[in-house]
Amino acid sequence: MKSMAARRSLQLFGVLLLFVPVLSGCWDRLEIDDRAVVLGVSIDEAENEEAARKEENEVSHVRGSLPPPKEGMVKVGVQIALPGQIPLGPGEAGGSAGSSPNRTVWVIHVVGHSINDAFMNLQQQVSSKLFFGHLRIIVISEEVAKKDMSNINDFFRRNAEVRRMAWMMVSKGKAFALMNAAPRLERIPTLYLMSTLDNAIKMGKFPKDYLGQYWSNSSKKGQEGFLPYVDIKEQDNVEIQGLAYFCGERLVGVTKPMEISGFLGLRGINPAGYRAVVLLDKDDLTTAVMTNVTHRHSKIDLSIKDGKPYFKIKVELEANLAEKMGHGISLEDPASIAMIERKQEEGSVQFYKNIIAKTQSKSSDIFGFGEMVRAKKPGYWHQYVGSKEKWQEMYKQTTFDIEVAVRIRRIGMKAI
């Protein structure tokens, strides 16, 4: 009898233990209305240093107790979601002509000695606790990115609420202008920016380069980070204008929009979404056609030549004929198709070489060639390279041999 009673007691105790996690599940809950949900962040240089010091709140330090930062004070802008104002229904997702983002988000800016200092000043002005769990966009102005990104990366990497699937980008002008934009296709500017980049990936116009990927690339010894380079156009439309590539923590260059396809081609990233004009006679536009590359494949072989890394890159492109610009060529002739393929191959080889040379001049290996040396030639890496700084110098002297094969699969319903 005693053993049965003891067994029942143990069973009852076990059942009670199962309820313990449930009882404590909501002890630290926080209602969404009690959070200031940050959707987007912009970072610019403070326009007037003296005025910025006067504007700065005495939250983390007493005014005058800290010397001005070497890189200048920062101006941080944020978009905070207004509870109950974010459209959720399918008929309410789009924007309207002349609409203002202030209906759905609250846009505010502060200044500070550092990023964390600026957010401390911001928290002093906002009644609810700032929450970065839904942060989607971080926009850095070009002038800030050219000076130093270390403080920006340090703050956001230490914040556990920041998702690695967010986007960081470099703006051509003031980053704060993107926080105030009112795009016609979306009522929330940050969500419009996010969908612009996500759709660019799906259409083959931009590589996957979320915030976590950028930090990962920047941390590698044999690779540098890159970010989308955007500009705000008329009627608050946003355009992807290229890749902003870095050397360490500083922005050193920007590609042209077309050169993004060169990066994608060398890396063999699919789907392919860019089109190219192929001119058979450089003095006659009527011999020009436009091809639409649909698929890419690249193979990179590494060897050591004259004591330096030597890369042989073979790129295969599948394309469709998208447009014939004149009557200077007949597409019924197979020889004409072969000539188009050959001309595009020749142009692509030089195109890829120019992109690599552009990054070599700035010691910015965004392709990850150094990581390939580190992985496939570990002995050579440890003996002659060993550090990120040495690879930045060696990358300038690295040689490449590029071959391109183009195959036009379809010429469309109208052949002549």
KAWO-V966340 format. One record per pair of residues at least 24 apart in sequence whose ideal C-beta (glycine too) atoms are under 7 Angstrom apart, sorted by the first residue. I is the first residue (numbers start at 1). J is the second residue. Records with the same first field share a line. If there is no record, write none. Layout:
I->J  J
This chain:
32->83
33->83
34->128
35->128  129  131
36->80  126  128  129  130  131
37->80  81  131  134
38->78  80  130  131  132  135
39->79  81  105  134  135  136  188  190
40->78  79  136  137  179  189  190
41->76  78  135  138
42->77  139  175  176  178  179
43->74  76  140  141  144  152  175
44->75  141  144  174  175  176
45->72  74  75  141  143  144
46->72  73  74  75  111
49->73
52->111
55->111
56->111  112  121
57->121  124
59->120  121  124
60->117  120
66->113
69->113
71->147  148
73->111  112  113
74->111  112  114  115  118
75->109  111  176
76->109  110  112  115  118  119  122
77->107  109  176  179
78->108  122
79->105  107  179  189  190
80->105  106
81->105
82->106
86->188
87->187
94->185  186
95->182  183  184  185  186  187
97->184
99->182  187
100->182
101->180  181  182  188  189
103->187
104->187  188
105->188
107->179  180
109->176
114->151
115->151  152  155
116->155
131->161
132->159  161  162
133->161
135->162  163  166
136->166  167  190  191  194
137->166  167  190  193  194
138->166  168
139->169  171  175  178
140->168  170  175
141->171  174  175
142->170  171  172  251
145->170  244  251
146->250  251
147->250
148->249  250
149->249  250
150->249
153->215  249
157->215
164->210  211  212
165->210  212
166->210  211
167->194  197  210  211
168->211  214  227
169->227  228  230
170->227  229  244  251
171->230  231
172->229  231  241
173->231  232
177->232
178->232
181->232  236
182->236
183->236  237  238
184->235
193->238
196->238
197->228
200->240
203->273
204->270  271  272  273
205->260  273  274
206->240  260
207->263  264  269
218->246
220->371
221->370  374  387  388  391
222->365  368  370  371  373  374  391
223->365  368  370  371
224->364  365  366
226->366
229->254
245->359  364  366
246->364
247->362  363  364  392
252->362  364
253->358  362  364
259->355
262->351  352  355
263->355
264->296
265->296  298  315  317  352
266->298  313  315  352  367
267->298  367
268->296  297  298
269->296
270->295  296
272->296
275->322
276->344
278->340  343  344  347
280->329  339  340  343
281->328
284->328
285->325  326
286->325  326  327  328
287->326  328  329
288->325  326
289->321  323  324  325  329  340
290->322  323
291->319  320  321  322  344  408
292->319  320  322
293->317  319
294->318  319  320
300->372
302->372  373  376  377
304->377  380
305->399
308->397  398  399
309->373  398
310->399
311->369  398  400
312->401
313->400  402
314->403
315->352  404
316->405
317->348  404  406
318->407  409
319->406  408
320->408  409  410
321->408  410  411  412
330->416
331->411  415  416
332->415  416
337->408
340->408
341->406  407  408
344->406
345->404  405  406
348->404  406
349->402  404
352->402
353->400  402
356->400
360->395  396
363->392  393  395  396
365->391  395
369->395  398
370->395
